[in-house]
Each structure stands twice: as structure tokens, then as C-alpha cells.
């Protein structure tokens, strides 16, 4: 598992599952509403929306890692 100082791999796995799950669920909803075309449109909307959230969360994780690294470097200098 991840240490308290390192990245948490389960956080990234959860982000990927959320991306795939949203695309699949929106695709299924689209399938019931409009057949194959609805599935493509629903899946596309689900993918784009969840990809936006994926990027947002990835940037937050990167910022958190930078803050943790900066705090560790400041503690090492003392």
C-alpha cells in the first residue's frame, strides 16, 4: 500500500474506475433512450464529464504532492 509520505495507488485506481463507470452508465442510459446513437452520445458525454473530473483530481493530487514535498524539504533544512 502507499505510505503516508508517498502517493496512494488506490486513489489513482479509484479515479480510473470512476472514469470508466461514468462512461458506461451514461452509455447505458443513452442506449435505453435512443439505441445505438444514444449510447454513443451518452457514453461520450459521460466520458467527457468524468475526464474533466479526472484531470481536476489529478491536478489536486499533484498539488498535494508538491506541498508535501516542500514541507519535507523545509523540515530537512532545519
Short mmCIF file of the C-alpha atoms (twelve columns), coordinates in Angstrom:
data_MODEL
# 
_entry.id   MODEL 
# 
loop_
_atom_site.group_PDB 
_atom_site.id 
_atom_site.type_symbol 
_atom_site.label_atom_id 
_atom_site.label_alt_id 
_atom_site.label_comp_id 
_atom_site.label_asym_id 
_atom_site.label_seq_id 
_atom_site.Cartn_x 
_atom_site.Cartn_y 
_atom_site.Cartn_z 
_atom_site.pdbx_PDB_model_num 
ATOM 1  C CA . UNK A 1  0.000   0.000  0.000   1 
ATOM 2  C CA . UNK A 2  1.130   3.634  -0.085  1 
ATOM 3  C CA . UNK A 3  2.994   5.223  2.756   1 
ATOM 4  C CA . UNK A 4  1.794   8.440  4.356   1 
ATOM 5  C CA . UNK A 5  4.582   10.334 2.562   1 
ATOM 6  C CA . UNK A 6  4.156   8.742  -0.884  1 
ATOM 7  C CA . UNK A 7  1.381   8.617  -3.428  1 
ATOM 8  C CA . UNK A 8  -1.603  6.397  -2.740  1 
ATOM 9  C CA . UNK A 9  -2.119  3.972  -5.652  1 
ATOM 10 C CA . UNK A 10 -5.723  3.298  -4.603  1 
ATOM 11 C CA . UNK A 11 -6.542  6.968  -5.137  1 
ATOM 12 C CA . UNK A 12 -5.457  6.662  -8.778  1 
ATOM 13 C CA . UNK A 13 -7.260  3.349  -9.240  1 
ATOM 14 C CA . UNK A 14 -10.455 4.896  -7.923  1 
ATOM 15 C CA . UNK A 15 -10.124 7.782  -10.347 1 
ATOM 16 C CA . UNK A 16 -9.833  5.369  -13.276 1 
ATOM 17 C CA . UNK A 17 -12.806 3.303  -12.151 1 
ATOM 18 C CA . UNK A 18 -14.875 6.449  -11.767 1 
ATOM 19 C CA . UNK A 19 -13.969 7.494  -15.319 1 
ATOM 20 C CA . UNK A 20 -14.909 4.112  -16.787 1 
ATOM 21 C CA . UNK A 21 -18.040 3.757  -14.673 1 
ATOM 22 C CA . UNK A 22 -19.442 7.134  -15.661 1 
ATOM 23 C CA . UNK A 23 -18.893 6.453  -19.365 1 
ATOM 24 C CA . UNK A 24 -20.545 3.022  -19.108 1 
ATOM 25 C CA . UNK A 25 -23.528 4.201  -17.066 1 
ATOM 26 C CA . UNK A 26 -24.178 7.198  -19.314 1 
ATOM 27 C CA . UNK A 27 -23.806 4.938  -22.350 1 
ATOM 28 C CA . UNK A 28 -26.397 2.518  -20.954 1 
ATOM 29 C CA . UNK A 29 -28.794 5.356  -20.215 1 
ATOM 30 C CA . UNK A 30 -28.277 6.603  -23.764 1 
ATOM 31 C CA . UNK A 31 -28.894 3.088  -25.115 1 
ATOM 32 C CA . UNK A 32 -32.285 2.895  -23.385 1 
ATOM 33 C CA . UNK A 33 -33.238 6.362  -24.603 1 
ATOM 34 C CA . UNK A 34 -32.012 6.314  -28.193 1 
ATOM 35 C CA . UNK A 35 -30.500 2.991  -29.211 1 
ATOM 36 C CA . UNK A 36 -27.001 2.872  -30.681 1 
ATOM 37 C CA . UNK A 37 -26.808 6.600  -31.402 1 
ATOM 38 C CA . UNK A 38 -27.967 7.419  -27.883 1 
ATOM 39 C CA . UNK A 39 -25.357 5.061  -26.489 1 
ATOM 40 C CA . UNK A 40 -22.592 6.847  -28.374 1 
ATOM 41 C CA . UNK A 41 -23.826 10.270 -27.334 1 
ATOM 42 C CA . UNK A 42 -24.420 9.231  -23.701 1 
ATOM 43 C CA . UNK A 43 -21.089 7.455  -23.468 1 
ATOM 44 C CA . UNK A 44 -19.337 10.458 -24.972 1 
ATOM 45 C CA . UNK A 45 -20.993 12.851 -22.547 1 
ATOM 46 C CA . UNK A 46 -20.160 10.549 -19.633 1 
ATOM 47 C CA . UNK A 47 -16.551 10.233 -20.767 1 
ATOM 48 C CA . UNK A 48 -16.045 13.969 -21.274 1 
ATOM 49 C CA . UNK A 49 -17.643 14.857 -17.952 1 
ATOM 50 C CA . UNK A 50 -15.753 12.271 -15.963 1 
ATOM 51 C CA . UNK A 51 -12.489 13.047 -17.784 1 
ATOM 52 C CA . UNK A 52 -12.858 16.669 -16.667 1 
ATOM 53 C CA . UNK A 53 -13.217 15.481 -13.065 1 
ATOM 54 C CA . UNK A 54 -10.301 13.057 -13.568 1 
ATOM 55 C CA . UNK A 55 -7.983  15.894 -14.681 1 
ATOM 56 C CA . UNK A 56 -9.201  18.112 -11.852 1 
ATOM 57 C CA . UNK A 57 -8.456  15.392 -9.276  1 
ATOM 58 C CA . UNK A 58 -5.066  14.606 -10.860 1 
ATOM 59 C CA . UNK A 59 -4.048  18.260 -10.630 1 
ATOM 60 C CA . UNK A 60 -5.159  18.338 -6.991  1 
ATOM 61 C CA . UNK A 61 -3.111  15.193 -6.245  1 
ATOM 62 C CA . UNK A 62 -0.081  16.764 -7.931  1 
ATOM 63 C CA . UNK A 63 -0.507  19.969 -5.918  1 
ATOM 64 C CA . UNK A 64 -0.840  17.970 -2.679  1 
ATOM 65 C CA . UNK A 65 2.337   16.031 -3.525  1 
ATOM 66 C CA . UNK A 66 4.208   19.279 -4.186  1 
ATOM 67 C CA . UNK A 67 3.066   20.750 -0.866  1 
ATOM 68 C CA . UNK A 68 4.106   17.595 0.988   1 
ATOM 69 C CA . UNK A 69 7.491   17.579 -0.738  1 
ATOM 70 C CA . UNK A 70 8.038   21.289 0.037   1 
ATOM 71 C CA . UNK A 71 7.146   20.761 3.710   1 
ATOM 72 C CA . UNK A 72 9.533   17.777 3.916   1 
ATOM 73 C CA . UNK A 73 12.356  19.794 2.325   1 
ATOM 74 C CA . UNK A 74 11.801  22.656 4.781   1 
ATOM 75 C CA . UNK A 75 11.917  20.243 7.711   1 
ATOM 76 C CA . UNK A 76 15.159  18.743 6.361   1 
ATOM 77 C CA . UNK A 77 16.800  22.175 6.153   1 
ATOM 78 C CA . UNK A 78 16.196  22.865 9.865   1 
# 
